[in-house]
Amino acid sequence: MIRKEVIVDTNALLIPGEFGVDIFEELERLGYVHIIVPKMVLAELDRLRQRPGLKGKEKIAANVGYSLIRKYTDTSEQERMSTGCTISIEEGAGEEEVEKGEGDTDEMIAALALKRKAAVLTNDEELRTKLSQAGIATVYLRGKNRLEDRD
C-alpha cells in the first residue's frame, strides 16, 4: 500500500474552526496517512492568532487550528490521532530563504510537495492552480463540509 502524504497550508488549519470540519478524519477518509505541517506554516498560524485586531471567527479559527496541531504533536505517539494518521512538524524545502524574505510560504510548500511527492491541503485558489500546473495533487474544502482531492 502506498503511504499517502499531505502537506497542510496555513488556511487549511483554519477549516476546523471556521466550518467545523475534522480535517484529520477527512484526510484519512481520502487515504492520507501522514500529515506534514511545515514549521513556517505553524509560525504563520501562530502570528495570525496573535495579530492585534483579529477578532471573532477568524481569531477562534486560528486558535483552534494552532491548538489542534499542538495537541497532536505534543502528546505521546499512542495518543496522537484516533484516526490512525500521523502528524509531523517539519522543515520545509527552502524555509531558510523564506525566513530571510527571499521567498514565500507558497513556494516553500510547492518545493516540499515536489520533494516528498505529497499532496497539498489548501483553499488558496492561486496556490492550487500553481500546484496543479506543477503536477502536484491538491486537497481542498468542498461544499463547506468535506474535503476533496484532485490530481
Buried (B, 14 or more C-beta within 10 A) or exposed (E): EEEBBBBBBBBBBBBBBBBEBBBBBBBBEBEBBBBBBBBBBBBBBBEBBEEEEBEEEBBBBBBBBBEBBEEBBEEEEEEBBEBEBBBEBBEBBBBEBBEEEEBEBBBBBBBBBBEBEBBBBBBBEEBBEBBBEEEBBBBBBBEEEEBEBEE
